[in-house]
Structures are given as C-alpha cells and as structure tokens.
Amino acid sequence: MNHWLESWTGLVLASPWALLLAPVALVAALLGARAPAVRFAPAELLRRDSRGRPTPLPRSWRQRLRFLPRTLLTLAALSLTFALAWPQERRALPLQRQGLDVLLCIDVSSSTTADDLEPGRSRLEITRAAARDFIERRPDDRIGLVTFARYPDLVCPPTADHGSLQTMLAAIRHVTADGDEDATGIGTAVARCALALRKSTSTSRVVVLLTDGEENVARADRPEEITEAKAATLCQELGVRVYTIVAGIGRQAPDGRWLELDNGPVRAIAERTGGAFFTARDGRAVARVYERIDELERSAFAEPRYAYIDRFLPFVLAGLGLWALGLLGAATLSEGLP
C-alpha cells in the first residue's frame, strides 16, 4: 500500500492500520442522510402552471446547499483519519561508504636511503609518495601510520583527518645508520599494527606493510621477540588482513654486491591473513602495488538510508477546519423545524 501511495502522493504511512477507521466515517455520513422529520404534500399538488401541469416549487439556496454540512463533516472525518495514519515524506539520504580502518606500516631503517628503485630518489621518498597517493584515493577510510626499524612507532592512529596524516607522513625520516635502532623488526611492527586495530569497529581492518629488508630482530637466540609467524597468528585472531610489499632489488653486502632477500616469512604473513604479497623493483612498481591494494580493498556502500518528515499536521488542520465549517453549516443551512 505504501508503495502505491508514495508513487501517487510522495507520502508513506507510519500507522496505516488507522485507515480502518475510514469506513466508520462513511457509515456515519450515510446514517446522517435521513428523510425529513416532517413530510409535506408533493409539489405537484401545491402548484400548477396555466395549463394545469404541476411545476416544482422554487428551491432556495439553503435547500440547494443542505448536502454541504454533511459532506464537510465526512471529509473532516476522513482527513483526521488520514492524519491518524501518520503520513510522512520519505527522503533518500546520500549513500555513504562503509570505510575501512587501514594502517600503513613503513620501514624506516637506514637501508631505505638506497636509490636502487629510481636514481636520485631514496626508497623512503618513493614509498612516501606512493602512500600519499593511496591516502588521497581513499577519502572514506580511517587511515593511520606506523613506522618501524628495530622498534615500531605509532605515528598516527587510524583517522579521518587525512590532512594531518599527510603532514605526519611527509615528516618521517630514516633512522641513523648503524645506530641502536637500525634494524628491521617486521614481526613486532605487524603485531603493533594488529593491536592498534584491535578495538576498531570497522567491518574491515587492513595493514599495508612496506619493507625493503628481512627480519633481523627476532632471532633464535631471542625467543622473547615477536617473529613474523607470531604476528601472523595475532592478526588472524584479531581479523586483521595484511598486504606485504618488499621494495628494492635486495640487500647490499659489505662488498657492494646485491643479495636476494628471503621473502618467505612476509609472504606467509599475507597468505595466512587473507591479504596479498607484492614485490616492487622500481619506483613505478611501488605506486602500482598501492593502486592494486586500493582496487582490492574497495569500501562497500552502506544500506540506503532515509529521513522521514512528518506531514500529518496539514491533514489535522484541514480536518478541524472542515469540521468547524460542517458544524457551522449544520447550524445554518440545515436548520429545520423543531
């Protein structure tokens, strides 16, 4: 019923059951159409023309309008009944995306100063540029930033304030070469991201890990450290999906040779958590990987939402107005013999 009514009037009824009262108003109107209390002789016995043919008596304006009070009262009852059905105007609100909570986890160890991806630009510069574009393409998501070398640092928790996030992203720097922090703790960094997303209410929680090295903090002689496998298990338990990116052509040996990295552990993190693993050997490849992740993690639209605006007041006012006119007409036009 509401579908038909909305297509014709633009209104829907919140309490359509109230329309069951409408027949009561119509029955009352029919019962009010009673014959006059005093009957007179037919008009043809009272008046005839010059040829003796009966002619009707002239009708006054009051006689012509005797139906009006009853009609007004009936319309008033119907209008008030429609008001009781609670008519509303339903307006569709703009569709909104169900944003994701994303943490960009970026390696800032001293090896990110290498310019093997693109001459004249360090790995970290290229990473920052690709991450910046990724953030710009996802205005509906809450995005945060974690940097790591030996230890992870939550630079910015997931936020919708992407302007501030971009400022923080532009300010990150690599750690000092051969300093206390110059190491690559991938497992600890991923675990820190998972814990940061633990209280997220988003339907999808994502970590984008970008590193150019191998885990060298969690070793066999350090069982207290968090390995990539432990981090993957934690992400599985918390429902966090991890995309891993290994950038660069490898690690440089002391003699200057480039050595291939063992990507098995970071690949396993992605596979175990439902993400994906990528390698990027040039600057453009890093940007393409971020674009690919952007395609994989599209935000879904929320269910259509509507705003309901009450429109019963005009029908109440119309009903009361018609009722008043009907009573006035009954006291004047329909006045009869006592």
C-alpha distance (Angstrom), angle and dihedral (degrees) to the residues before:
residue distance angle dihedral
M1 . . .
N2 3.78 . .
H3 3.81 90.3 .
W4 3.80 91.9 55.3
L5 3.80 92.8 43.2
E6 3.79 93.0 49.0
S7 3.79 92.5 50.0
W8 3.82 90.3 54.5
T9 3.79 103.6 34.2
G10 3.79 107.2 13.8
L11 3.82 89.3 -120.5
V12 3.79 134.4 112.3
L13 3.80 127.6 -162.1
A14 3.80 120.6 -123.4
S15 3.84 92.0 -168.6
P16 3.81 106.2 27.0
W17 3.82 91.1 163.2
A18 3.83 87.5 77.2
L19 3.81 88.4 73.0
L20 3.79 87.0 75.1
L21 3.81 85.2 80.4
A22 3.81 91.1 63.2
P23 3.85 94.7 83.5
V24 3.81 88.5 54.4
A25 3.80 89.6 59.3
L26 3.80 91.7 48.7
V27 3.81 93.0 48.3
A28 3.79 90.1 50.3
A29 3.80 89.3 52.8
L30 3.80 92.1 50.7
L31 3.77 92.6 47.6
G32 3.79 88.6 52.0
A33 3.81 91.1 58.9
R34 3.81 93.0 86.7
A35 3.79 126.7 155.3
P36 3.83 117.1 -99.8
A37 3.79 115.0 -80.7
V38 3.83 91.7 -129.1
R39 3.80 120.1 46.4
F40 3.80 122.3 -152.5
A41 3.75 131.1 -161.7
P42 3.78 115.5 -83.3
A43 3.78 114.0 -83.9
E44 3.82 92.3 -117.8
L45 3.82 89.7 66.4
L46 3.77 92.0 51.8
R47 3.76 103.5 46.4
R48 3.84 135.4 26.4
D49 3.78 133.6 171.1
S50 3.84 126.9 -121.8
R51 3.78 91.1 -79.4
G52 3.76 92.6 51.2
R53 3.74 95.7 -106.6
P54 3.81 116.3 141.5
T55 3.80 115.2 -108.0
P56 3.80 126.2 -166.1
L57 3.72 119.4 -107.9
P58 3.81 114.7 -106.9
R59 3.81 112.8 -95.8
S60 3.80 120.6 -133.7
W61 3.78 122.6 -138.6
R62 3.79 88.6 -106.1
Q63 3.78 90.4 58.2
R64 3.79 91.9 47.4
L65 3.81 91.3 52.3
R66 3.80 99.2 42.9
F67 3.84 89.9 108.6
L68 3.78 92.6 56.6
P69 3.86 101.5 79.5
R70 3.79 92.2 50.3
T71 3.83 90.5 47.2
L72 3.80 91.8 49.4
L73 3.79 92.3 49.4
T74 3.80 90.9 49.0
L75 3.81 91.7 50.3
A76 3.80 89.8 46.8
A77 3.80 91.0 53.5
L78 3.81 91.4 48.3
S79 3.81 92.0 47.9
L80 3.81 92.3 50.4
T81 3.80 90.1 46.3
F82 3.81 89.8 53.3
A83 3.81 89.2 49.0
L84 3.82 89.0 53.9
A85 3.80 88.0 55.5
W86 3.83 85.6 64.9
P87 3.81 104.8 -127.2
Q88 3.80 114.5 -149.3
E89 3.77 136.7 -178.6
R90 3.80 112.1 -128.0
R91 3.80 114.9 -148.4
A92 3.79 120.7 -172.9
L93 3.80 113.5 -128.2
P94 3.81 119.7 -141.7
L95 3.78 113.2 -84.3
Q96 3.78 113.7 -103.4
R97 3.73 128.3 -155.4
Q98 3.76 120.7 -123.1
G99 3.78 97.5 -124.9
L100 3.77 124.9 -145.7
D101 3.78 129.1 -128.6
V102 3.80 107.4 -122.6
L103 3.79 131.1 -178.8
L104 3.79 119.3 -162.9
C105 3.80 106.9 -149.4
I106 3.81 108.9 -163.6
D107 3.79 128.2 -173.8
V108 3.84 112.5 -130.8
S109 3.80 99.8 176.0
S110 3.80 115.9 137.2
S111 3.81 91.7 -98.4
T112 3.80 88.6 73.4
T113 3.83 87.8 76.7
A114 3.83 89.6 75.3
D115 3.79 115.1 112.1
D116 3.81 98.2 -154.0
L117 3.83 92.6 117.5
E118 3.79 93.6 58.6
P119 3.79 126.6 -5.6
G120 3.78 112.2 -108.4
R121 3.81 94.5 17.9
S122 3.78 125.0 85.0
R123 3.77 123.7 -132.5
L124 3.81 89.0 -109.9
E125 3.82 92.9 53.2
I126 3.79 91.4 51.7
T127 3.81 90.9 46.2
R128 3.81 91.9 51.1
A129 3.81 92.1 50.3
A130 3.81 93.2 49.4
A131 3.81 91.5 46.5
R132 3.80 90.5 49.5
D133 3.80 91.4 54.8
F134 3.80 90.6 46.0
I135 3.82 90.8 54.9
E136 3.81 91.7 48.8
R137 3.80 91.3 54.1
R138 3.81 93.1 53.8
P139 3.83 107.9 56.2
D140 3.82 93.1 153.3
D141 3.81 96.2 57.4
R142 3.75 131.9 85.4
I143 3.79 104.9 -126.9
G144 3.79 129.4 -172.8
L145 3.79 137.2 -178.1
V146 3.81 133.4 -128.6
T147 3.79 122.1 179.3
F148 3.77 123.9 -167.4
A149 3.74 145.7 -179.9
R150 3.80 113.5 148.4
Y151 3.82 89.9 -19.4
P152 3.81 130.2 29.5
D153 3.78 120.9 -121.0
L154 3.81 122.7 -160.7
V155 3.79 97.5 -141.1
C156 3.80 94.4 173.8
P157 3.82 129.7 1.8
P158 3.82 116.7 -135.8
T159 3.79 106.8 -63.7
A160 3.78 140.9 167.7
D161 3.83 89.1 -141.1
H162 3.76 94.8 95.6
G163 3.79 92.9 168.0
S164 3.79 91.8 64.5
L165 3.79 90.5 42.2
Q166 3.80 91.2 54.6
T167 3.80 89.8 51.7
M168 3.80 91.0 52.5
L169 3.80 91.5 45.8
A170 3.81 91.7 53.1
A171 3.81 90.4 51.6
I172 3.82 98.9 55.5
R173 3.79 116.0 112.9
H174 3.78 135.5 -174.8
V175 3.79 119.8 -100.4
T176 3.79 122.2 -104.5
A177 3.78 113.6 -79.7
D178 3.82 113.6 -103.7
G179 3.80 90.6 2.7
D180 3.79 125.9 135.0
E181 3.78 91.4 -89.7
D182 3.78 97.7 44.4
A183 3.79 100.3 112.2
T184 3.82 137.3 93.6
G185 3.80 115.2 -110.3
I186 3.80 101.3 175.9
G187 3.81 96.8 160.4
T188 3.79 93.9 51.5
A189 3.82 91.5 46.2
V190 3.82 94.0 51.4
A191 3.82 90.9 46.2
R192 3.82 90.0 51.1
C193 3.81 89.7 52.9
A194 3.79 91.9 49.5
L195 3.80 91.5 51.7
A196 3.81 90.9 47.6
L197 3.83 88.9 55.5
R198 3.80 94.7 43.1
K199 3.81 95.3 99.4
S200 3.78 94.9 40.9
T201 3.81 114.8 129.1
S202 3.81 92.7 -159.9
T203 3.79 118.6 120.2
S204 3.80 89.0 -128.0
R205 3.81 129.3 37.3
V206 3.78 118.7 -169.7
V207 3.80 137.8 -177.4
V208 3.81 120.5 -162.5
L209 3.81 107.2 -161.2
L210 3.79 119.0 -166.2
T211 3.79 119.2 -176.4
D212 3.78 136.9 154.7
G213 3.79 98.1 -158.7
E214 3.76 148.0 43.2
E215 3.78 131.2 -91.3
N216 3.80 108.2 -86.3
V217 3.82 102.4 157.5
A218 3.81 100.7 65.1
R219 3.80 103.8 60.7
A220 3.76 135.9 158.5
D221 3.80 90.7 -97.8
R222 3.81 90.7 53.4
P223 3.82 106.8 57.9
E224 3.80 91.0 163.4
E225 3.82 91.1 67.3
I226 3.81 121.6 92.7
T227 3.78 113.5 -110.8
E228 3.78 125.5 -155.6
A229 3.81 89.2 -104.0
K230 3.81 92.3 55.0
A231 3.79 90.4 47.4
A232 3.82 90.9 50.7
T233 3.80 90.4 51.8
L234 3.82 90.8 51.2
C235 3.82 91.1 49.7
Q236 3.79 90.3 50.7
E237 3.80 91.2 52.0
L238 3.81 92.8 49.0
G239 3.82 96.0 42.6
V240 3.81 94.9 -115.5
R241 3.81 118.0 152.2
V242 3.81 116.5 -148.4
Y243 3.80 127.7 -155.3
T244 3.79 112.1 -166.7
I245 3.80 126.4 -158.1
V246 3.79 124.6 -172.6
A247 3.80 109.6 -162.5
G248 3.78 127.2 -165.5
I249 3.77 136.7 34.3
G250 3.80 94.6 -81.1
R251 3.79 138.3 -78.4
Q252 3.75 124.1 -47.5
A253 3.79 118.4 -120.4
P254 3.83 120.9 -141.2
D255 3.80 89.1 -101.3
G256 3.82 91.0 57.2
R257 3.80 97.7 -104.4
W258 3.83 119.0 134.1
L259 3.80 113.1 -124.4
E260 3.78 126.5 -158.9
L261 3.80 115.5 -110.1
D262 3.78 125.1 -125.9
N263 3.80 99.6 -118.0
G264 3.79 95.0 174.2
P265 3.84 97.4 100.0
V266 3.82 96.3 49.0
R267 3.79 90.7 42.8
A268 3.82 88.2 54.0
I269 3.81 91.0 53.3
A270 3.81 90.4 56.7
E271 3.79 94.4 44.5
R272 3.80 95.7 47.0
T273 3.81 93.8 48.8
G274 3.81 97.6 44.8
G275 3.80 95.7 -105.9
A276 3.81 129.4 112.5
F277 3.79 137.8 -106.9
F278 3.82 124.4 -130.7
T279 3.77 138.3 177.4
A280 3.80 123.9 -153.2
R281 3.80 120.5 -165.6
D282 3.79 98.9 174.6
G283 3.77 138.6 31.4
R284 3.77 95.4 -99.3
A285 3.81 90.8 50.5
V286 3.81 90.6 59.0
A287 3.81 90.3 54.1
R288 3.81 91.2 46.7
V289 3.79 91.1 52.4
Y290 3.79 91.6 53.6
E291 3.81 89.0 48.3
R292 3.79 89.8 51.1
I293 3.81 91.8 51.2
D294 3.80 88.6 48.4
E295 3.83 88.5 56.2
L296 3.80 93.2 47.2
E297 3.79 94.5 49.1
R298 3.78 102.6 49.2
S299 3.79 114.9 163.7
A300 3.80 113.9 -117.0
F301 3.78 121.5 -130.3
A302 3.78 117.0 -108.9
E303 3.80 119.1 -121.2
P304 3.82 113.8 -76.9
R305 3.80 110.9 -86.6
Y306 3.79 129.5 -155.0
A307 3.78 137.0 -161.8
Y308 3.81 115.0 -141.0
I309 3.79 117.2 -149.4
D310 3.80 118.1 -166.1
R311 3.82 114.0 -121.1
F312 3.84 100.8 172.1
L313 3.82 96.6 102.9
P314 3.86 95.6 77.0
F315 3.80 89.5 52.7
V316 3.82 91.5 48.8
L317 3.80 91.7 50.2
A318 3.80 91.9 44.9
G319 3.81 91.2 48.8
L320 3.80 93.4 49.6
G321 3.79 91.0 46.0
L322 3.80 93.0 50.2
W323 3.79 90.5 45.6
A324 3.80 91.6 53.3
L325 3.81 91.4 48.0
G326 3.79 90.4 47.7
L327 3.82 92.3 52.6
L328 3.78 90.8 46.4
G329 3.78 91.2 50.2
A330 3.81 91.3 47.7
A331 3.79 89.3 54.2
T332 3.80 93.1 50.6
L333 3.79 116.0 18.6
S334 3.78 96.1 35.8
E335 3.78 97.7 41.6
G336 3.82 107.9 132.1
L337 3.75 142.0 167.3
P338 3.78 117.3 -49.7
